[in-house]
Amino acid sequence: MGYKVKESKILFLDSRAGHQLNHKSRINFPTESFSAQGNELIRLTLLEFNMKRTFYNINSTNNKFFILNSANNAEIEIEIPQGNYGSGAVLASTLQLNSNISTCTFDTKTERLTIGLSNTLGSESYLFSKKIKGTADYYDTHEILGGLPTTESGTSNIVNMFGLTSLTQVSRYPIQLQTINTILLKTNLQTSNFQNRLKLADKDVANVVNSQIFASIPVPELSSAKNIKFIDSNNTFEMYLQTKHLNSIDFDVETVYGDTIPAIDEQQYSSGNLHYSIVIKYEILQPETPPQMLGQLRGNYSTVINR
């Protein structure tokens, strides 16, 4: 059975205008104006998403790594100052300011770092980055520096990030200047969308589960791009509601790992500094009458036809 549009509205929504629930925004609707009847359906389509880029590319989720000092088997925490790093050279010069790092350079051809560790460390020292599920040590710093993560707790499970035991460390892979490459717009509404979840146990990563993701918004690679903007005229992101009434919607923005966008301080969300605006098309769809039903004769007309 096909459907046709019975009614259409354009909704211009801003997260600052909604009732703030920490990083979530609840927007209420007058039910009498947003209701379907009988076998009608409600469809929501995202037309536009706008968000100011007021979060750092190097932030609390990707700015800590460690040195294993082979001289005394001690872990040394290295924290990269949060901020927007526009180039690998800037990142290298910042790392070199740490007292445990004597030199740090960036190769523009290979896009890798060469990190010289301080002579006060053991000659077989190396770097590692923690990404341990369910703990506070859950950083994507290995992606920033171009290496492998340590995913299990315990000294025996430490993974050498670059595979080198030397005072000279070289990135295993090209570095990255950001790890938030996509923003997920989520709602509290039941959708027909599915996703695989990255924070489940490794054996369950491939499992596909029901999702409340409404849209996936790409983040510009350059931190100099201060606006995250998505405009779509192809109805890429649609959602068919499972209810006949639209009373309220909770909106939220998250990373692909299901984490909130890392705020610079605790007031950034409540003050509206991490706000976003969206344009949604609201439609009521009603079933189309099958063509074969149009003009169909009913009853006994033989006496009339045979005259």
N, C-alpha and C positions, 0 to 999 in steps of 0.2 A: 504494500500500500504506500503510495506516495503522499507527500505533505506539501502544502503551500503556505506561504506567509500570510497570516491573518492580521497581525499587528506588529509594528516595529518601533523601537525607541532607541535613542543613543544616550548612553550614560556617561557623563564626565565625572570621574571620581578621583578624589585626592585623599591619600592616607592620613593627612593632617586633619581632615574634617571628620574622620571617624573616631569612635571611642577607642582610645589607645589601651591595649592589653599587652604591656611590655613592648615587644617589637611587632605585635600584631595590631591590625586596625579593623574594627567592626563598623560596618556601614549598614544602617537600618533603612528599610524601604516601606512605604505605605502599601499594605497588603492589597487594598482594594484596587490599586493601580497596577499591580504586578501579579496577576492571577490568571490561570488557565482553567478551562471548563472541560468536563467530559473526557474525550479522548484526544484533547489538544496537548501539545508539548511546548515546553519553554526551552529556548536555545539561547546561550550566551556565546558571543564571539569576540575575542580580543582584537581590537583594531589598532591600538597604540599604547605604548608603555614608555614612560619617561622617568628617569631618576638621575639626580645629581651624583656625581662620583665623589662623595665626601668620605670615602674610606681609603685606607692606605693599601698599596699593593704588597708591601712588606708589613705585616701586621702580627697580631698575637697568635695567629694560626700557623705562621711559617717563618718565625724569626729566631728560633732557638736550635742550636746544635751543640755537639759535645766533642771534646778531645779526650782520648784515652791516653793518659801520660804513662808511657811504658816504664818510666823510671820508678814509679811507685804504684802503678796500676790504679791511679786515681782518675775520676771523671771530672773534667773541667767544663763548666757550662759557658757557652759563648752566646751572647744575645746581640742580634743585629738591631740597632735602633729602628723603631717603626718610622715609616715614611714612604714617600713615592720616589722610587729610584728609576730614573729615566734611561739608564744605560748600565751595561756590565762594568764599565770603567768606574762609575760612581759607586757601585756596590763594592768593587775591589778596593778602592781607596778608603771606604768606610771600614771594611774588615781589617785593613792594615792598622787602624787606630787601636785595635785591641792589643793588649800587652803580650798575649800569648801567640800573636801572629807577627812575624818580623817583616814579611813582604807579601804582597798580593797583587797580581796582575791579571788582566783580561785580554785574551786573544780574540780579536775581532773576526778572524777567519773560522776558527773552530768553535767560537763562543763558549770557551771554557776558561775556568779560573786556574791559576797556579798559585798555591798558597804555601808560603814558607813559614814553618812553625818555629817558635823561639828555641834557641839553643839550650835554654834551661830545661826543656823537656827531653825525655828519653829518645834515643835515635830511632826507635821502632814505634813511635807514637802514631796514631791515626785518628781520623774523624769519624763520627757516626751521628745519625739523626734518629730520634725516637718517633715512631708512629704506632703507639701501642693502644689498641682498642680498649675502651672502657676505663681509661686512666686520664690523668691530667697531661700526660706526656703523649700528646697526639698532634704532631706538627708535620707540615708538608715542606719542611726546610730542605729535605733531600731533593725535592723538585727544583727549588731555588738554586741550590748549589750544583745540581747535576750529578746525583749519586743514588745509592740504594738506601732504603730505610731499614731501621731495626723495628720489627713488628712484634717481638715477644720480650717480656720482662726477664730480668736475670742477666748477670754478667756473661754467662756462657752463651747467651743468645745474641750478643752484640754483633751487628753486621758492620764490617768495615765499609764505610760509605763509598770510597773510591778504590778499594782493593789494594791500597798501598800502605806499607809500614815504613815510613820515612819522614824526615823533617820537611821534605818537599812533597806536597800533595797536589794532584792535578784532577780536575773534574772528570768524572767518568763519561758524562754526557754533556751536551750544551745546557747552559744554565737557563733558568726562567726568571723573569722579573715580576711575575704574578702567578698566583695559583687559583684565583677566582676568575675563571674564564667564562662562566655561565651563571646567571641568576635564575632561580626557579621561582615563579609566581605561583603560590599555593592558596587554596581556599579550604574551608571546612565543609564544602558541599560534596556530596557523593558524585563521583564522575565515572565515566566509562573508560578512563585512561589507566594505563599500566606502566610500571617501572621496575628496574632491578635496583636493589639497595646495596650501597657500597659499605655500609657499616655492619653488615651481618658477618657471621663467621665465614672464613674463606670458602668453606665447602658450600655455603648457601648464596654466594655472591651472584651466581647465574640465575637464581630463582626470580621469576617475574611475579610481582604482586600488584594488587589494586593501588591506585595512586590518587592523591589529591592535588597533583600538579596540574595547573591550568595552562602554563606556558613556560617555555625555556627561552631566556633572553641572553644573547651573546654580549659579552663585555669587551669593549675595544682593548686591543693589546697595549696601546700606548697610554701611560698614565696621564699624559698631557691632554687626552680626550676627556674633558670634564663632564660630558653628558653620556648617559647610557640610554639610547633611544631605539625603539623598535616600532616600525610602522608596517602594517600588513594589509594588503587588499585582496589576499588570496584565501582568506578564511582558514589559515593554517591551524589556529587554536580555537576549537569549538567545544562546547560542553552542553550536553542535554541533561536538564535537571530531572531528578527522580521524583520530584514533588510538583504539586500544582500551584504552589504559592511561593513567592520570594519575600521572605520576611527580613532577613539580614544575611550578610556575607562577612566572614572573617577572612581578611587577606593577610598574607605573610610573604616575605622574600627570604630565600635560603640559598645556601650553596648546594652543589651536587651531593655533598655528604650529609645533607640534612641539617647543617649548622646555620645559625643566624649570621648575617653579614657582620664581621667583627667591628664593633663600635670603637671609637677612639676613647670615649669615656662613658660613664653610666647614664649620662643625661642626653646623649646624642639622639636616641630614639624618642624619648619623651618630649624633647624640645622641637621635634619635627625636622631635625637636621638631616636625618636619613629618610626623608619622605620620598614618595613616588606618586605619580599621577597616571591614571589609566583611562582609556576610552573603550567602552564595551557596547556592542550592539545587542540589545534585548529583543527577542522575537517570540511571538506565539505562533505555532504552526498547527494547522488543522488538516485532517485527512482530505485528500482529493477524492471526488466522486469518480469511481472507475468509469472509463469511457463507455464500456459495454452496457452500463446501467442507464446512460443518457438516452432518453426517448424510447425506452423499452416498453412494449405494449403489455398491459396487464388485463386479465379478465377474458371473457369469451366474446370476441368481436366477429365471429364467423358469419353471423346473420347479416351484419352490416357490410362486410367485405364482399359477400357473395351476391349482393343485390345488383 
